[in-house]
Amino acid sequence: MNRSPYPFRDFLRVKDSLVSAIVEDGETYAMLTGDTGTGKTALMRTLRGEMDRARHRILYFSAANKLGAAGLVKVTGEALRVRTSMCHSVSLDRLLRAIEEESRTILLWIDEAQGLPTETLTEIRALAESDLDGACRVQILLAGLPKLRVTLHEQPHLWRRIIVREEIIGLDLDEMPAFLTHHFDQAQCSRLCEQGLAALFERAAGAPGRILPMCRSVFRRAGAGKTKIEPEQVEDSLERWEIA
């Protein structure tokens, strides 16, 4: 099975938009939202692999919905080899000085950001806007479930600064055959008829991260062979998969 993400149209659209915003336009803030399984984390991994490490230093926080302000400063400081202190304000001051001396732009990418505490969002803004001369030394990418928009709406001082607001939806139905061939054996994929593909697509709402385990379940239940997998078999497998 191919582990690399399939470059579906919406994936490429959002990636190109974020590259343009971060690299070409130097935007301080960007937001990426999408339902579970739509490909947010895979997109961020792909972006990370394409960034010029001579120009950018990426600090990625996964599952950061409970990340506190002190934790953000501590982890960021340790990544930049800053000696932290028991006093939060001292640690923050040291971190800001280290950022000022850093030759590369620091990219703070925060995944699962929909549950970030208010004080952490305030600290993120402090890091991003610490330079009075307006130099963009820190760029922020906040990624999370659609609820992230609500979270940020409640912080109007931050929300109005986020010019780039992208949402990743998932696959289109006509991309299903190429998507499955990318991840599974061609012979296996050819066992599914258009009705079966449509059932998979609809049940997963086009989300790649849901389509893949569903499809694996369908193939496993159908067993090895070359015979066609009937739409009824697909529906039955999906019903059982949802219950399990």
N, C-alpha and C positions, 0 to 999 in steps of 0.2 A: 504493500500500500504506500502511495506517495504521500509523504508527510508535509511537503511544501504546499502553501495555500494556492488554490486555483485563482488566477487573476480575472475574476468576473468583472463585468462592466462597472458595477457600483463600487467595488473594491478599488479599481484603477482610478475612477473619478475622484473618490475621496483622497486617495493617496496623492494624486497629482495636485489637488487643492491644498493639502497640508504641506507638501514640499514647497509649493509656490509661496505659501504664507510664511513658513519658517525660514527657508533658505533664501528665497529671492526677495521677499518683502520685509523680512525681519520683524514680523509681528510679535509683540510681547506675549499675547495670549491666543490660544486656540482651544476649541472644544470639539470633542468627538463623542457622539452618543449612538446608541443602537441597542436593540434587544439582545438577550442572551443568544449566543451562537451565530450572530451576524458577521463576526470576523474582526472585531475591534482589536483584540490582542494580537491576532495574526498580522493585522495591518501595521500595528506598532512595531512588531518584530521586523517586518519587511522594511519599514521606514528606517529603523535603526541600522540595518545592514547596508543601506544605501547612503547614509550620512558620511560626510567627509570628517574623519576623526581628527584631522589636523586643524579643523575649524570649529568643531563642535564636541562637547563632552556631554554625554547623555547619562542622566541619573534616573533610573526607572524604578518606580514604586508600584509593586503589584498588590492587589487586594488592599488598597490603601484607605478603604472607607472608614476605618477606625484610627487613622493616623493622627496623632496629636501634634500640636504645635512644637512642643519640646522634642518629640521624636523626629519630626521633619528636620529641625535644625541639627539635631545630634547626628542623624544618618548622613545628611548632606555634608556636615562638617567633617565627619570621618572620611567620607569619600574624597574630600579635598585636603585631607591630612591636617585638619585644624584641631588643635588641642581644646577639647570641650571643658566646660566648667560646671560645677554644681549649680551655679547661678545662670539661669536661662538668658538673661540680658547680656551677660558677659560672653556666653557662647555665641549669641546672635551677632554681637559686635565683631568678634573674631572671624565669624563666617563671612560677614559683609566685607571685611578687609581682604579676606582671601579671594572672594569673588572679584573684587576690584583689581587684584593683582593677576588674576587668571588670564592667560593669553587667548584662551578659547571661549566661545559662547557656551554657557551652561544651559542645557536643556533639561528641565524637570518635567518628566512624564509621569503622570499620576493616574493609575488605572483604578477602576471601581471607585471613582471619586464622588459618587452620588451621596455617600453618607459622611463626607468630610465634616468635622465639627467647624463651627463658625470661626473659632480662634485659629484653626489651621488655615482656613481660607484667608484670614487676615494676615497671617504670617507669610503665606505664599505671595500675597500682594506686596508685603514689605520687602521680600527678597527680589521680586521682579522690578520694583520701582525705587530701589535704594539709591540709584545713581542720579544726582542732581543735574549732571550735564546731559542727561537724556540718552546716554549710550545704552544700547540693549545688550547687557551682559548676561541676563537670565531670561530665558523664554519658557513659558509654561504651556503644557498640553494636558488638559483635563479630559479624561475619558471615563465613560460610565454608561449606565442604563439611562433610558429616557428621563427618569426621575432627576437626573443631574441638572436638567434645564430648570426644574422647579427649585432645586437647591440654590442655583446661581441667581435665579430671579429674586430670591429673598435677600440677595446681597447686591442691591442696585449699583453701589459704588464699583463693584467688580464686574457685574453683568454688562454694563455699558462699555466697558473696556475690551470686551471679547468681540472682536470684529468677525473672526472666522468661527462659524458655528456649523459644523458638518454632522450629518447623520448618515450612517451606513444602514441600508435596508436589507440587502441580501441578493440572492440570485433572481434572475428572471427565468420563467419556465423554459424558454428556448435554450437556455444555457445548461440545462440539466444533463443532456447526453455528454457534452464535453467535460462537464464537472465530474461526473461519475467515472468516465474513462480516465481522467487525470488521477483518480484515486484508486480505481479498481481495475481488475483484468478486463480487457475488451470483451472476451468471450462471456464473462459473467454479466457484464452490462447489457450485452445484446439479448439476454434472456428476458429483459424487462420490456413490455410493450408501452405504447404511449399512455394508455390508461393507467398502468402501474406507475410510470414516471410522474404523471399528474397527481396521483394519490400521495406519493411520497412528498412531492413539492407542496401540496396543499396542507398536509398534516404538519409539515415542518415550517410552514409559512415562509418558505424560501431561505431559511437560515442554514448556512453550510454546516455549522456546528451541531445542528439537529439532524440534518439529512444524513450525514455520515453514519452515526450509530444506528439510525433507523434502517439504512440500507444494509449494513452489516447484519442486522437481525433478520432481514428478509432473506438474504443469501444463505445465512446459517440454517434457517428453518426450511428453505427450499432444498438444501442439500446439494451435493456435487452433481454435475451432469450438464447436458446441453439443452434440455427441454425448456420451453418457454415457461416463465413464471406468470401464472394467470393473475389478473387484477384482484380476484377474490382471495388468492393466496397472499398478495401484498397487503390487502386490507386486514386480513386475519392476523398477519405477522405484526402489523402496526398496532392493532388493538391489544395484542398480547404484550407488545413492547411497552405500551403506555401503562398497562396494569402492573407489570413486573417492577 
